[in-house]
Amino acid sequence: MISGMNTFGHDHVFLGQDHARNERRIWLVIALTAVMMVVEIGAGTIYGSMALVADGWHMSTHASALLISALAYLFARKQARNPRFTFGTGKLGDLAGFASAIILALIALLMGWESFLRITSPVPISFGQAITVAVIGLVVNLVSAWLLSGSGGHHHGNGHDHHSEHHHRHDHSHGRHHGDHHGHTDNNIRSAYMHVIADALTSVLAIAALALGSLYGWLWLDPLMGIVGAVIIAQWSWGLLKSSGAVLLDVLSESETLPDEIRGAIEGDGDHITDLHVWQVGPGHHAAIVAVLTPQPRDTAFYKERLSSLGELSHVTVEVTRAA
C-alpha cells in the first residue's frame, strides 16, 4: 500500500479569498448599525411606533450577530496557522453563520410576538416623525447591504488563489472553470448580509405601515407588517441554517459535482476508486481522500497530477492499493 500523505511541511490556511476585506467591511457595518439602533429605539419610544421600536431592537440583535461574524473572521485569521486546527480555520465562518441563523430565528419569534401584542393593545403613533426615522434607518441598511454585497454576501465568489495560501503538490493548476460549482459561498459574510437585509425589510414594512396608517388611521397595520416581516426572516434563517449546517457536518449539496469530477479524472485504464471522501474546509476550498485500486500501482504524484486541474481541491490524500 502506498500512502499519499505529504512528507514535506505545508500549511492548512483555507480562508476565503476576500477574508480581510470582508472583515473590514463588517466592522464598518457594525458601527453604522449601532448608531442607527440607538436613534430608532429612542425615536420609536418617543413617537409610539412599534414597527420603529422593533426595527431598533432588531438592529441591536443584528449588531450582536454582526459582531459574531467579525470576531469569527478575526479569530480565523489569527489562528490560521495554529497546528491544533488540523484542517485550518476555514469553517469558523460557517460556525458563525450557523449561530447568526439561530439569532435570526429568535428575532423572527420576538418580532411576531411583540407585533401580536400590539395588535391586541394598539397605541397612538406619531406617524410623521416615525416615518422620517424609518426612512433614515432604511438608508443606513441599504448602505450596509451595499458594503457587504460586493463581498460574496449573497452570491458565489470568484476563484481563490491557492498559490498564496497552500503549498500542496497539485496547486500549480487551478481549473477556474469549476468555480461556479463548489462551495465558494462564505456563510459568514452571507449571514451578515442577511442580517442587514432583514433590517432593511423591517424598515420598508414599517414605512409602508406608517404611511398607510397615517392616511387611513389603520393602527393595526403597523404590527401586522411586523408579523409579515417575522415570517420572511424566519424563512431566511432556515435557509442559512441548512447551508451552514451542511458545511459543519461535511454534507455536500445534491448539486455538487466535485466527486464525479474526481472519479472522471482518476478512473480508467484499470484504475478504480474504491473509497472517496470530499468535504469543504473553507470558502472555495475542499479536501479529498481518494483510495485507488489498480492492477498497476503508480506513485501518488501521478494521481495528484490528474486532479491538478480541479482548482477547488486544496488538500488531497491519495491511497493506492494493488488489485489482487
Summary of the structure (lengths in Angstrom):
residues: 324
radius of gyration: 24.4
end to end distance: 12.2
largest distance: 83.7
contacts: 1168
relative contact order: 0.18
helix: 58%
strand: 11%
